[in-house]
Amino acid sequence: MLRNPAYAKLFSAQVVALLGTGLLTVALGLLAFDLAGGDAGVVLGIALTIKMLAYVGAGPLLIAATSRVPRKALLIGADVIRAAIALLLPLVGEVWQIYVLIFVLQCASATFTPAFQAVIPEILPDERQYTRALSLSRLAYDLESLLSPALAAALLLVMSYSNLFLGTVVGFVLSAALVIATRFPSIEPDRGSSFVERLTRGARVFLRHAELRALLALNLAVAAPTAMVIVNTVVLVQDRLQRPQADVAILLAAYGAGSMLVALALPRLLDRIPERTVMLAGAATVSLGLAGVTAALFAVPPWALLLGLWAVLGAGNAAILTAAPRLVRRNASTPERPAAFAAQFSLSHACFILTYPLAGALGATVGLAWGALVLAGIATVATIAATLLWTRRSRTLSPTH
């Protein structure tokens, strides 16, 4: 796929934007501490909630409102807005200003990501190449989670944290430049339908196809282990096990390693095995993995066991996340794809609004083991629902393009 110049430039744009976003995450935490001190966690928690609300609420509205804008111009505009917001963030002096700027930035991201995802199938119409592009994308996300903190730590040795925002600006500007340099396929903007029709199009595509209805349940199966990992890893390592801070990064790296191994193996696997088998196996894996985490946390878990369980959770999630865009691509025609990818983006993040606070509240009140048990139950119910919704006979034919 990287021999395709259009895809190579867009993939490079994705990578540099991800690195910029990673630097932003570190810088934002330090900015919150500067402004709020010991309440920085509260500030970041509200900022994360604002991010999810922008993704779930504003994302579909923005995609519907901009559906008549050429996709190249839309992607460039979103990157320019994100760069401008990153440039303003180090200048803020009040916490409320962070919330406003983060909302605008995440609205731009909620516009950019589905539009970006929708154009890749047009550039790579061959399903085998498209699957390998999804694998590369998954690897990019996992590598970013490992490399961005390390890059931020190295930069902080020679500069103040406010300069990390400039790194974010550079990432978004480079992304916009690469999009400008990309030759896009001819895609006719939607000029005939009403705003309400464009707004509800993605949801209607999901409700119309059994595979996509099952994907709704699988999104919840992904959100359960993700919440356990993102919310409770630091509590488990530093509070429960009394291990050093570096072990938080090591445990998160184990999750990322499991995800990357599956992402690498999946293209060849999907050449021989249907998505249904792969994705339901991934959901079953995260359900069993959370059950294993539950059993381990009722005692004092060996460190090696936790590393293995976190890798299992990462592997199961990658099996679902890497293959999911294939379902959206197959069940949505070219005009429907931006709305369908926006619906997937919005609905998958809606699941995190449920599981993130639940994981945190349960871990703090009834303990990590009981919290893992509830999340395992959610993942199991979601897996059963997906299995019932997605029967072997329910695969639909590709829509007419």
URKA-V213302 format. One record per backbone hydrogen bond with DSSP energy under -1.0 kcal/mol. NH is the residue of the N-H (numbers start at 0). CO is the residue of the C=O. If there is no record, write none. Layout:
# URKA-V213302
NH&CO + NH&CO
This chain:
# URKA-V213302
3&0 + 7&3 + 8&4 + 9&5 + 10&6 + 11&7 + 12&8 + 13&9 + 14&10 + 15&11 + 16&12 + 17&13 + 18&14 + 19&15 + 20&16 + 21&17 + 22&18 + 23&19 + 24&20 + 25&21 + 26&22 + 27&23 + 28&24 + 29&25 + 30&26 + 31&27 + 32&28 + 33&29 + 34&30 + 35&31 + 36&32 + 38&35 + 39&36 + 42&38 + 43&39 + 44&40 + 45&41 + 46&42 + 47&43 + 48&44 + 49&45 + 50&46 + 51&47 + 52&48 + 53&49 + 54&50 + 55&51 + 56&52 + 58&53 + 61&57 + 62&58 + 63&59 + 64&60 + 65&61 + 68&65 + 73&69 + 74&70 + 75&71 + 76&72 + 77&73 + 78&74 + 79&75 + 80&76 + 81&77 + 82&78 + 83&79 + 84&80 + 85&81 + 86&82 + 87&83 + 88&84 + 90&87 + 91&88 + 98&94 + 99&95 + 100&96 + 101&97 + 102&98 + 103&99 + 104&100 + 105&101 + 106&102 + 107&103 + 108&104 + 109&105 + 111&107 + 112&108 + 114&110 + 115&111 + 116&112 + 117&113 + 118&114 + 119&115 + 122&118 + 123&119 + 129&125 + 130&126 + 131&127 + 132&128 + 133&129 + 134&130 + 135&131 + 136&132 + 137&133 + 138&134 + 139&135 + 140&136 + 141&137 + 142&138 + 143&139 + 144&140 + 146&142 + 147&143 + 150&146 + 151&147 + 152&148 + 153&149 + 154&150 + 155&151 + 157&154 + 158&154 + 162&159 + 163&160 + 166&162 + 167&163 + 168&164 + 169&165 + 170&166 + 171&167 + 172&168 + 173&169 + 174&170 + 175&171 + 176&172 + 177&173 + 178&174 + 179&175 + 180&176 + 181&178 + 189&66 + 197&193 + 198&194 + 199&195 + 203&199 + 204&200 + 205&201 + 206&202 + 207&203 + 212&208 + 213&209 + 214&210 + 215&211 + 216&212 + 217&213 + 218&214 + 220&216 + 221&217 + 222&218 + 223&219 + 225&221 + 226&222 + 227&223 + 228&224 + 229&225 + 230&226 + 231&227 + 232&228 + 235&231 + 236&232 + 237&233 + 238&234 + 239&234 + 240&235 + 242&236 + 246&243 + 247&244 + 249&245 + 250&246 + 251&247 + 252&248 + 253&249 + 254&250 + 255&251 + 256&252 + 257&253 + 258&254 + 259&255 + 260&256 + 261&257 + 262&258 + 263&259 + 264&260 + 265&261 + 268&264 + 269&265 + 271&268 + 272&268 + 277&273 + 278&274 + 279&275 + 280&276 + 281&277 + 282&278 + 283&279 + 284&280 + 285&281 + 286&282 + 287&283 + 288&284 + 289&285 + 290&286 + 291&287 + 292&288 + 293&289 + 294&290 + 295&291 + 296&292 + 298&295 + 305&301 + 306&302 + 307&303 + 308&304 + 309&305 + 310&306 + 311&307 + 312&308 + 313&309 + 314&310 + 315&311 + 316&312 + 317&313 + 318&314 + 319&315 + 320&316 + 321&317 + 323&319 + 325&322 + 326&323 + 327&323 + 328&324 + 329&325 + 330&326 + 336&332 + 339&335 + 340&336 + 341&337 + 342&338 + 343&339 + 344&340 + 345&341 + 346&342 + 347&343 + 348&344 + 349&345 + 350&346 + 352&348 + 354&350 + 355&351 + 357&353 + 358&354 + 359&355 + 360&356 + 361&357 + 362&358 + 363&359 + 364&360 + 365&361 + 366&361 + 370&366 + 371&367 + 372&368 + 373&369 + 374&370 + 375&371 + 376&372 + 377&373 + 378&374 + 379&375 + 380&376 + 381&377 + 382&378 + 383&379 + 384&380 + 385&381 + 386&382 + 387&383 + 388&384 + 389&385 + 393&390 + 398&329
